[in-house]
Amino acid sequence: MFAPITQKPKSQSTRHNVKQDWEKLYRAAIIESDRSKVLQRIEDTEAAILKRSRRLSKSPAHNEKERKAITQALYILSLLRAKGED
């Protein structure tokens, strides 16, 4: 009677947008000058990175460059967090 609901494969532009999401949040976090907003920006970025990392783990091929960028971003965010707690 009704056709089953199926998920459409993500387009290349959708995948690119997901990647850009964490990158935009990351840039916003590292340039934030208002100390009262830095922690929230860090947390938002980490959440977006976690979401992206989960997607990358489902299709590990051809993602090494982004994985390295994520690792570096998480390190920088940890330094920012430590600096904000001083």
Secondary structure, DSSP 8 states (H G I E B T S, - for coil): -----------HHHHHHHHHHHHHHHHHHHH---HHHHHHHHHHHHHHHHHHHHHHHHS-TT-HHHHHHHHHHHHHHHHHHHHHH-
